[in-house]
Amino acid sequence: MKLMRKIVSVACLSLVMLCFTNRAAAQYYFYNDSYYDTPVMFELGGTIGAMNSLTDIGGKKGIGGKFVKDLNMGNTEFTGGVYLAALYKYAFGLRLELNFGRLSAYDSILKGVTDIAKARYNRNLSFRTNITEVAAIAEFHPLFAFIDWESREGDPPRFSPYLLGGISYFTFNPQAKLNNVWVDLQPLRTEGQGFAEYPDKKPYKLNGIAIPVGGGVKYELSSLFNIRAEFVYRPTNTDYLDDVSTTYADKSLFSNYFSGNRLVNAILLSDRQLGAEPGQTLPGKKRGNPKDKDNYFSFNIKIGIGIGRERIR
């Protein structure tokens, strides 16, 4: 939470400084024949889109790979959010975003495979998690950074491709379904995290840091509204979006730490194999791949309202 507040504070301070700098400059230039702008323009808007993830669960046939190779489009979920942005002469921008979404994946998507990926199908793991993200993102618009449209005749282009990058803080909470009830996985320590018998396995936090990178295109619908289409990829610092990372724990140890429903849930949800490969889930056997962190990404459509544009009287 402290890091989230820092990200929000720095982004808000930067936006406020841009606002005061804009007022102090008191320089105006023409947007078109009917409107004029100040050097720093602001934008308030909303986001809708699709979100997906790359984790240890699911994937495609063969040995698990990175990015597109292991992407299951059927796991795509909804995302939405709001944002406030400042753009300097349409060339350089900074925006503060609050996004919400969901991620999910399941090994059963590999049903029917006959190669090495069959082991993942037999593993039979699945998860879902809600994502809440606050992000500070910078934009770079090359068409306006490298071309002086003020010195040219005619209006500047309505469209602007751009690159983006920043930092975000997000929260998550992986769950799995047991008897038609969604159960939180992190408190169950499904891989023995925090057990004295596994000193190298530490309990994971339900928050993380991501580095959003990507690109998009912005199009001016009118003097007031604009629309954006963008892709944002987010490498993270956690391997537990899906509650899967290292090796199977000895199920007999759970009774040393849990009791009641928590004990039953831990035993059942730590090992959900289909039984087709005896010994696959013995203590110490591979459950996930700790060498690759979990990542998530989104394709977004943004509708923005320009703030500060004035009609020529």
TORFI-389307 format. One record per residue (C-alpha): residue in one letter; x, y, z. Coordinates in pm, whole numbers, plus 32768, in hexadecimal, padded with zeros to 4 digits. Example, Ala and Ser with C-alpha at 12.3 -4.5 7.8 and 13.67 -1.06 7.14 Angstrom:
2
+------+------+------+------+
: type :   xx :   yy :   zz :
+------+------+------+------+
:    a : 84CE : 7E3E : 830C :
:    s : 8557 : 7F96 : 82CA :
+------+------+------+------+
//
This chain:
313
+------+------+------+------+
: type :   xx :   yy :   zz :
+------+------+------+------+
:    m : 8000 : 8000 : 8000 :
:    k : 8121 : 80F0 : 8047 :
:    l : 81A7 : 80BE : 7EE7 :
:    m : 804D : 80F3 : 7E54 :
:    r : 8031 : 823F : 7F0D :
:    k : 818B : 82A6 : 7E92 :
:    i : 8133 : 825A : 7D28 :
:    v : 7FEC : 831B : 7D43 :
:    s : 8095 : 843D : 7DF9 :
:    v : 81AF : 8460 : 7CFC :
:    a : 80C1 : 844A : 7BD3 :
:    c : 7FCD : 8545 : 7C6D :
:    l : 80E7 : 8634 : 7CC5 :
:    s : 816B : 8620 : 7B62 :
:    l : 8011 : 8668 : 7AD3 :
:    v : 7FE4 : 8792 : 7BC0 :
:    m : 813A : 881D : 7B62 :
:    l : 80DF : 87FF : 79F2 :
:    c : 7F9E : 88BD : 7A38 :
:    f : 8051 : 89DD : 7AE4 :
:    t : 8162 : 89E1 : 79DB :
:    n : 8054 : 89F5 : 78D3 :
:    r : 7FAD : 8B1E : 7979 :
:    a : 80F6 : 8BD0 : 79B0 :
:    a : 815A : 8BA9 : 7843 :
:    a : 8019 : 8C52 : 77CB :
:    q : 806C : 8BEB : 7668 :
:    y : 7F58 : 8B8A : 7579 :
:    y : 7F55 : 8AEA : 7423 :
:    f : 7E43 : 8A8A : 7330 :
:    y : 7DAC : 892D : 7335 :
:    n : 7CE4 : 897D : 71F9 :
:    d : 7C1E : 8AA1 : 716B :
:    s : 7B25 : 8A94 : 728A :
:    y : 7BEE : 8A36 : 73C3 :
:    y : 7D39 : 8A84 : 7467 :
:    d : 7E04 : 89C6 : 756A :
:    t : 7F07 : 8A0A : 7674 :
:    p : 804F : 8945 : 7661 :
:    v : 7FDD : 8852 : 776E :
:    m : 7E8A : 87B6 : 7736 :
:    f : 7DD6 : 86CF : 7827 :
:    e : 7CFE : 85A1 : 77E5 :
:    l : 7C09 : 84DF : 78BD :
:    g : 7B85 : 8393 : 7846 :
:    g : 7B1B : 822D : 7873 :
:    t : 7BA0 : 80DD : 77FF :
:    i : 7B01 : 7F97 : 7794 :
:    g : 7BB6 : 7E6D : 7709 :
:    a : 7C2A : 7D06 : 771A :
:    m : 7D2B : 7C77 : 780E :
:    n : 7DF0 : 7B33 : 7806 :
:    s : 7F1F : 7A9C : 78B2 :
:    l : 804D : 79BC : 7884 :
:    t : 8081 : 78E1 : 79B7 :
:    d : 80E3 : 777A : 7A0B :
:    i : 7F80 : 76FB : 79CD :
:    g : 7EF0 : 769C : 787C :
:    g : 7FB5 : 76EF : 7746 :
:    k : 7FCF : 7627 : 7606 :
:    k : 8068 : 74E0 : 7596 :
:    g : 81DC : 74A6 : 75B8 :
:    i : 82CB : 752E : 76BC :
:    g : 8249 : 766B : 775D :
:    g : 82C6 : 77A4 : 76B0 :
:    k : 82B4 : 791B : 76D3 :
:    f : 81B3 : 7A13 : 7659 :
:    v : 80EA : 79B8 : 7520 :
:    k : 8155 : 784B : 751C :
:    d : 8098 : 7800 : 765E :
:    l : 7F78 : 78F4 : 7631 :
:    n : 7E16 : 786B : 765E :
:    m : 7D24 : 7968 : 75C9 :
:    g : 7C03 : 78AF : 766C :
:    n : 7C7A : 7932 : 77BE :
:    t : 7C3F : 7A9C : 775D :
:    e : 7B86 : 7B66 : 7864 :
:    f : 7AF2 : 7CC5 : 787F :
:    t : 7BB0 : 7DF6 : 78FD :
:    g : 7B45 : 7F5D : 793B :
:    g : 7BC5 : 8099 : 79DF :
:    v : 7BE7 : 8212 : 79E9 :
:    y : 7D0B : 82FA : 79A4 :
:    l : 7D82 : 8463 : 79B4 :
:    a : 7E8F : 84D1 : 78BE :
:    a : 7F5A : 8605 : 786A :
:    l : 7FF4 : 8630 : 770F :
:    y : 80FC : 8731 : 76B5 :
:    k : 80CB : 87AF : 7551 :
:    y : 803A : 865A : 74FC :
:    a : 819C : 85C8 : 7506 :
:    f : 81E2 : 855E : 766E :
:    g : 80DF : 84E7 : 7765 :
:    l : 80B6 : 846F : 78C8 :
:    r : 7F81 : 83C0 : 794A :
:    l : 7F05 : 832B : 7A8E :
:    e : 7E26 : 81F8 : 7A6A :
:    l : 7D4A : 8120 : 7B46 :
:    n : 7CF6 : 7FD2 : 7AA3 :
:    f : 7C2A : 7EA2 : 7B05 :
:    g : 7C29 : 7D4D : 7A60 :
:    r : 7C2E : 7BD5 : 7A87 :
:    l : 7D21 : 7AC3 : 7A25 :
:    s : 7CDE : 794F : 7A08 :
:    a : 7D75 : 7810 : 7979 :
:    y : 7D47 : 7698 : 7991 :
:    d : 7E0F : 7563 : 7933 :
:    s : 7CD9 : 74B4 : 78B1 :
:    i : 7CF4 : 758A : 7777 :
:    l : 7E04 : 7491 : 770C :
:    k : 7D10 : 7370 : 76F5 :
:    g : 7D69 : 7290 : 75D2 :
:    v : 7EDC : 72E5 : 75BA :
:    t : 7FC3 : 71B9 : 7598 :
:    d : 811D : 7253 : 75BD :
:    i : 81DD : 72CB : 76EF :
:    a : 80CA : 73C8 : 773D :
:    k : 7FEE : 72A4 : 77A9 :
:    a : 809C : 72B9 : 78FC :
:    r : 8009 : 7416 : 7928 :
:    y : 7EB1 : 7397 : 78CB :
:    n : 7ED0 : 7281 : 79CE :
:    r : 7F47 : 7382 : 7ACF :
:    n : 7DE7 : 7415 : 7AB1 :
:    l : 7E27 : 7564 : 7B59 :
:    s : 7D55 : 769D : 7B23 :
:    f : 7D2C : 77FA : 7BB2 :
:    r : 7C81 : 7947 : 7B99 :
:    t : 7CDB : 7A94 : 7C36 :
:    n : 7C59 : 7BF6 : 7C32 :
:    i : 7D5A : 7D04 : 7BE4 :
:    t : 7D55 : 7E67 : 7C6A :
:    e : 7E68 : 7F42 : 7BDA :
:    v : 7EDD : 80A9 : 7C04 :
:    a : 7FDA : 811A : 7B02 :
:    a : 80AA : 8248 : 7A9E :
:    i : 80EE : 8239 : 7928 :
:    a : 81B6 : 831A : 783E :
:    e : 815D : 8343 : 76CD :
:    f : 8234 : 83A0 : 75A2 :
:    h : 818D : 8416 : 745E :
:    p : 8297 : 841C : 7349 :
:    l : 81BD : 84C9 : 7242 :
:    f : 81AC : 85FB : 7321 :
:    a : 8302 : 85DD : 73C4 :
:    f : 83C2 : 85E0 : 727A :
:    i : 82E1 : 86B7 : 719D :
:    d : 8298 : 8828 : 71DC :
:    w : 812C : 883A : 7170 :
:    e : 810B : 89A6 : 71E0 :
:    s : 81F2 : 8A13 : 70C8 :
:    r : 8134 : 894E : 6FC0 :
:    e : 7FF9 : 89AE : 6F09 :
:    g : 7EB9 : 88FC : 6F64 :
:    d : 7E4D : 8849 : 709F :
:    p : 7F23 : 873F : 714A :
:    p : 7EB8 : 85D4 : 7113 :
:    r : 7D93 : 854D : 71D9 :
:    f : 7E46 : 8406 : 7223 :
:    s : 7F83 : 83CD : 72EB :
:    p : 8034 : 827F : 7324 :
:    y : 80F0 : 8275 : 746E :
:    l : 81CF : 81A4 : 754E :
:    l : 8196 : 8181 : 76C3 :
:    g : 824A : 8108 : 77F8 :
:    g : 822E : 812F : 796F :
:    i : 8203 : 8084 : 7ABC :
:    s : 80D4 : 7FF2 : 7B6D :
:    y : 8073 : 7F61 : 7CBB :
:    f : 7F6D : 7E4F : 7CB6 :
:    t : 7EB5 : 7D6B : 7DA5 :
:    f : 7E3C : 7C09 : 7D5F :
:    n : 7DA8 : 7ADD : 7E15 :
:    p : 7DB9 : 798A : 7D64 :
:    q : 7C90 : 78A2 : 7D99 :
:    a : 7C2A : 7744 : 7D2B :
:    k : 7AD4 : 76A3 : 7D25 :
:    l : 7A8B : 7584 : 7E14 :
:    n : 792C : 74F1 : 7E24 :
:    n : 78A9 : 7620 : 7D64 :
:    v : 793D : 7712 : 7E62 :
:    w : 7A5F : 77FB : 7E12 :
:    v : 7B70 : 77D2 : 7F18 :
:    d : 7C92 : 78C4 : 7F5B :
:    l : 7DD7 : 780B : 7F17 :
:    q : 7EE1 : 78E4 : 7FBB :
:    p : 7E7A : 7892 : 8126 :
:    l : 7E8F : 771D : 80D4 :
:    r : 8009 : 772A : 8090 :
:    t : 7FD5 : 7629 : 7F7C :
:    e : 814A : 75F9 : 7F3B :
:    g : 81AB : 75FB : 80AB :
:    q : 8205 : 776D : 80B6 :
:    g : 8260 : 77D2 : 8218 :
:    f : 8283 : 766D : 8296 :
:    a : 83B5 : 7628 : 836E :
:    e : 83F9 : 74F8 : 8291 :
:    y : 8421 : 75DE : 8161 :
:    p : 84F6 : 7706 : 81D5 :
:    d : 8530 : 7778 : 806D :
:    k : 83BC : 779A : 8026 :
:    k : 833D : 78E7 : 80A7 :
:    p : 81CC : 794F : 80B0 :
:    y : 8181 : 7A32 : 7F8B :
:    k : 80DD : 7B87 : 7FA2 :
:    l : 7F94 : 7BD7 : 7EFA :
:    n : 8024 : 7D08 : 7E4C :
:    g : 8136 : 7D4A : 7D53 :
:    i : 81E5 : 7E3A : 7C6A :
:    a : 81BF : 7E36 : 7AF1 :
:    i : 826B : 7EF6 : 79D9 :
:    p : 8160 : 7F51 : 78D8 :
:    v : 81EF : 7F74 : 7777 :
:    g : 8141 : 7F86 : 7629 :
:    g : 80B4 : 8069 : 7523 :
:    g : 7F78 : 80F1 : 748F :
:    v : 7ECC : 81E2 : 73A2 :
:    k : 7E08 : 8317 : 7407 :
:    y : 7D01 : 83B0 : 7321 :
:    e : 7C53 : 8500 : 7351 :
:    l : 7ADF : 84C3 : 731D :
:    s : 7A8D : 8633 : 7355 :
:    s : 7B0B : 8764 : 740E :
:    l : 7A8D : 86C5 : 7551 :
:    f : 7AA9 : 854A : 752E :
:    n : 7BBD : 845E : 74C6 :
:    i : 7BDC : 82E4 : 74B3 :
:    r : 7D0D : 820A : 74EC :
:    a : 7D5E : 809F : 74A1 :
:    e : 7E8C : 8016 : 7559 :
:    f : 7F3F : 7ED9 : 75C2 :
:    v : 7FE9 : 7ECD : 7717 :
:    y : 80CA : 7DAF : 7787 :
:    r : 8122 : 7D94 : 78F9 :
:    p : 824E : 7CC9 : 7971 :
:    t : 8229 : 7C9D : 7AEA :
:    n : 8305 : 7C4C : 7C15 :
:    t : 8230 : 7B27 : 7C8C :
:    d : 8210 : 79BC : 7C20 :
:    y : 80D1 : 7984 : 7CE7 :
:    l : 7FB9 : 7A26 : 7C21 :
:    d : 7F3E : 78BF : 7BF6 :
:    d : 7FBC : 7838 : 7D48 :
:    v : 80AE : 7753 : 7C8C :
:    s : 8228 : 7779 : 7C8B :
:    t : 830A : 7666 : 7D14 :
:    t : 82D4 : 74FF : 7D8C :
:    y : 81CE : 7428 : 7E38 :
:    a : 81CF : 7421 : 7FB2 :
:    d : 81A9 : 72EE : 808C :
:    k : 8030 : 72E5 : 80C9 :
:    s : 8063 : 723E : 821C :
:    l : 80FF : 7383 : 8299 :
:    f : 7FC3 : 7452 : 8270 :
:    s : 7F2F : 73BB : 83AE :
:    n : 8053 : 7452 : 8472 :
:    y : 7FDE : 75B0 : 8418 :
:    f : 7E6A : 75A2 : 83C3 :
:    s : 7D2C : 7501 : 843E :
:    g : 7BBE : 74EA : 83DA :
:    n : 7B51 : 756E : 8288 :
:    r : 7C9D : 761B : 8250 :
:    l : 7D54 : 74CF : 826F :
:    v : 7C63 : 741D : 8184 :
:    n : 7C74 : 7536 : 8084 :
:    a : 7DF0 : 7543 : 8091 :
:    i : 7E13 : 73CE : 804E :
:    l : 7D12 : 73C7 : 7F36 :
:    l : 7D7F : 7504 : 7E83 :
:    s : 7EF7 : 74D5 : 7E9C :
:    d : 7EE0 : 7393 : 7DD1 :
:    r : 7DC8 : 7379 : 7CD0 :
:    q : 7E65 : 7279 : 7BE6 :
:    l : 7D8C : 7199 : 7B12 :
:    g : 7E56 : 7066 : 7B76 :
:    a : 7EC9 : 7009 : 7A19 :
:    e : 803A : 7027 : 7A76 :
:    p : 8084 : 6F84 : 7BC8 :
:    g : 8198 : 7036 : 7C88 :
:    q : 8171 : 717F : 7BCD :
:    t : 810E : 7236 : 7D0B :
:    l : 81F6 : 7196 : 7E0A :
:    p : 82A0 : 728D : 7EFA :
:    g : 83B0 : 734C : 7E42 :
:    k : 8328 : 7309 : 7CE7 :
:    k : 8300 : 742E : 7BFB :
:    r : 81BC : 74F2 : 7C26 :
:    g : 8220 : 7633 : 7B73 :
:    n : 834A : 76EE : 7ADE :
:    p : 83E4 : 77EC : 7BCD :
:    k : 84D4 : 786B : 7AC0 :
:    d : 83C3 : 792B : 7A05 :
:    k : 82EF : 7A33 : 7AB3 :
:    d : 817D : 7A51 : 7A67 :
:    n : 8113 : 7B66 : 797A :
:    y : 7FCA : 7BF9 : 7905 :
:    f : 7F5F : 7CDE : 77EC :
:    s : 7E34 : 7D93 : 775E :
:    f : 7DA7 : 7E24 : 761E :
:    n : 7CEF : 7F65 : 7676 :
:    i : 7C02 : 805A : 75D6 :
:    k : 7C08 : 81AF : 767F :
:    i : 7B11 : 82CC : 7656 :
:    g : 7B9A : 841B : 76CC :
:    i : 7B13 : 857A : 76FF :
:    g : 7C03 : 8699 : 76BD :
:    i : 7C19 : 879F : 77D0 :
:    g : 7C8B : 8902 : 778E :
:    r : 7C41 : 892F : 761C :
:    e : 7BA2 : 8A84 : 75DA :
:    r : 7AC3 : 8AF9 : 74BD :
:    i : 7B3F : 8C25 : 73F9 :
:    r : 7A54 : 8D46 : 7433 :
+------+------+------+------+
//
